[in-house]
């Protein structure tokens, strides 16, 4: 495969500045920064790319020192570990595992240094949120009726916050590796990357491990909750998310087999992701596929 030369770093400078400013309005845009700089680090060299990344974070620091430092602390370790895995040709599973662990540790460090962990552990957190809403004029008196439900919802979210952070880390690593691999492939460089999403499958070992853990939880849920409160809820959320993603992959596979138009596939995917009615059935579909491989059965029938 012939490699295409991309000598200028000007495009990545302009793109990173654009993402930086878009992120001020839509923070989710920052998740595309690792992909942008990882691509250039593999293609043009690590040192100069990290220098540009540091300059971007410095520029964001002029607008908000806390924001610039947080972006640098969150994404630099991820870029470095992924660059190491790609240039040393680590396998896909090891790359995703290392990247997920490093990014989650980065989240914990940023949360600790910014004081967010203290806020999460504050017993008066709900009252402070309500006070903040009142100061902004967003809290209405009739909303006190729903205060018990609000407290319960926030409490449940805080309970599963470790699983949420792990899921965010896993998704960020997966998306970064996928987009980086595709961009480098367009430049004639082949690196390890996830396959097309319609072939996404959880490793068999992970499926059996999750099944065994859930069985243990069913048998000893009371003792486990006494020993480690919240662990059942966190692992249930994590397992449910993984099987949900595999269910989405099965849906994508059969949509492709049926020849559905791209816009219809996108519409169905958005509906299944956003609608709670479909989330549990889709996770169950993913669980079944993890056990019997529905896609292989379908291929064998053709």
N, C-alpha and C positions, 0 to 999 in steps of 0.2 A: 504494500500500500504506500503510495507516494505521499510524503508529508508536505503540507502547505506551509510556507513561511509567513509568519506574522510578526514583523520586526517592531512595529510601532506599539507603544503602550498607551497611546493617546485614547483609543476607544475605551479601554478599561478605566482610565481616569475619569472620562466623561460619564460612563455608565455608573461608576461607583458614586460619583457626586450626585447623579440623578436619583439613584436608589436612596442615598443618604437623606436627601430633601423629601422624597416621597415618603420615606419612613417616618418623618415628623408627623405626617397626617395618618398614615397607615403603617403602624410599626411592624406588621407582618412582612413588609417589603424587605426588612433587614435580613430575613432568612435567605435571601438570594445573594447576599454578599459573599458567603463562603464559596459558593459555586463559582462566582465571578473571579475571585482571587486564586482559588485552587486551580482553575483552568490555566490561568496565566503563569502560576508557579511551576506547573508541570511543563508548560509549553516554552516559557521564556526564561525560567530561572527563579529560584526561591527568594534570593536576597533582594533583588530590585522590586519584586512584587510585594514583599512584606514591607519594604520602604514606602511604597505607594499606599498600602493599607494603613500604615502608621500615620501618613500625612492626612488621609481621609479622616481617621479618628481624631487627629489634632484639629482638623477643620470643624468637625462636629463638636469638638470640645469648646470651640469659641462660642458656639450657640448654647451649649450645655455641657460643662465639664463632666458632670456625672454620666451623661449620655455617651460622650466620646470614650470615657474610660470603660464603661460597661460594654460597649460594642467591641472594643479592643480586647478586653478580658474574656468575653464570651467566645469570640470567633477565632482569635489567633491560635489557641491550642487546637481547635478543630481543624483549621487549615494545615497546621504543622503535622498533626498525626495522620491526616489523610494523605498529605504529600508523601510522608514517609512510607505509608502502606502502598501507595501507587507506584512509587519509584523502586521500592524493594519487592514489588510484585507479590504482596500478600494476597491470600485468597479472599473471596467476597465476604464470607461469613466472619472471618477474623477482622477484616477491615471495618465492617459494620459494627461489630462488637466493640472494638477498641475506640472507634469514633463516638459511639453512643456513650460509653463510660466516660470518656474525656469531656464530652460536651455537658453531660449531667454534672460532673464535678465542677465545670466552669460555672454552671447555673448556681450551684450551691455556694461557690466562692463569691460570686457577685451578690447573691442574696444575703450572704453573711456580712460582707463589707458594706453593703448599702443599708443594712439595718432591717431588711425585709423579713428575715427570719424572726427577729424580735417582734415584729408587728404580727406575724402569723401566730406566734405563741402568746400574744397579748389576750388575756381573758376578757378584756373590754373592747375587743376588735369590732364587734357588731355595733356597739354604742358609738364608737368613733366613726364608723361608716355612716350611720344615721345622722350624726352631728354634722359630718361633712356634706351630706345631701341637703340638710336643712340650711346650711350656710350658702349653698349654691341655689337654694330655692326650688330644689327638685323633690323635696319630701312633703307630702300632703298629710294632713291630720288623719284622713280616713285610711291611710296606709298602716296606721298602728294596728288595725284589725288583723293584718297579715304578718305582724311582727313574729309570732311563734313560727310560722312557716319560713320566714326569711332567716331566722336564727338557725332553724334546722337545715335549710339548704346550704347556708354558709358553713355550718358545722360539718355537713357531709362532704362538701368540697374540700375543706381543710383536711379531713380524714384521709381522703384519697389523693392528696396533693403529691406525695412521692410517686405514685403511679402516673399521674398527669405529667410530672417532670420527666419521667422515664420515657413516656410516649412521645413527648415533644422532642426529646433528644434522639430517639429512634427515627422519627419521621424526618427531622432535620438532616440527620446523617444519610438516610436513604435517598431523600430528594437531592441533597448536595452531590452524592456520589453518582446518581443517575444523570443529572443534568451536566455534571462535569464530564462524565464519560461520553455523552452524546455530543457535547461541544468539541471535545478533543477528537472524536471520531470524524467529525466534519472537517477537521484540520489534518486528517491523515494519521492521527496518533491513536493507538489502541491500548486502553488500560482496562483493568478489571472494573466491571460495572454490573448492576442488576440487569436481568433480561427484561424483555417487554413485559408490561404489567400483567397482561393476560396469562402469562406463565408463572406469575408469582406464587410461590408455595413455601409454607413454613417447613423447616427441616424436620424430618421424621423424629429425630431425637427430641426436639423441642415439643412436638405434639405428645409424645409419650410422657415426657417429664411433666407437662402441664396437666395431662390426664391423671397421672399419679398424684400430683400435688392436690388437685381438686378432690380426688377420692379421699385422701388423708384428711382434708378439711371437712368433708361431709361426715367422716367417722369421728373426728375429734375437734369439732368446731368450738365447743365450749371451752375445752382446755387450752386451745390455741389462742382464743380471744382473751382469756385470762392472762396468758403468758406474754402475748404480743398483740395488744388491741389495734385493730385496723388492718392487720396483715391479710385477713381473708378478703376484705373489701378491695384492697389495693391489688392483690393478685387476681381477683375476679375481674376487676376492670381491665387489667393488662391482658389477661387471656381473652376476654370478650373483644377487646380492640383488635388483637392479632387475628382472631377468627373472623371478625367483621371485615378486615382488610382482605383476607383470603376469600371471603364470600364475594366481595367486590370484584376480585380478580376472576372468579368463576363467572360472574355476571358479564364481565368484559369479554371473556373468552367466548361465551355463547352468543353475545351480541355480535361479535366478529364473525362467528360461524353462520349466523342468520343474515349477515350482510346488512345490518342496520346502518343507516346514515350516521355520520359522526355527530351531527347536532342532536340527533335523537339519543345516541349513546351518552352524550354529555348531559342531556336533560335527565335521563333516567338515573345516571350516577349521582347528580346533585340531589334529586328527589330521595334516593335511597340513603344518602348521607345525612340529609337534614331532617327527614321524617322519622320520628321515634317508632312509628308503626312498623317500619321495615327493618330497623336496626337489629332487633333480636332475631327475626327469621333469617336475615342475611348472615349474622354471626353463626347461627345454627347450620346454615348451608356451608359456611367455611369450615366448621367443625367436621361435618360429614365428608367434605372433600379432603380434609387433612387425613381422614382415616381410610377412605376408599379410592381417592383420586378420580373424581367424576370426569375430568377432562380426558384422562387416559381411556376410560371406558367408552366415552363418546368417539374418540379417535379410532379405537379398535372396531367400532361398529360401522365405520365408514368404508 
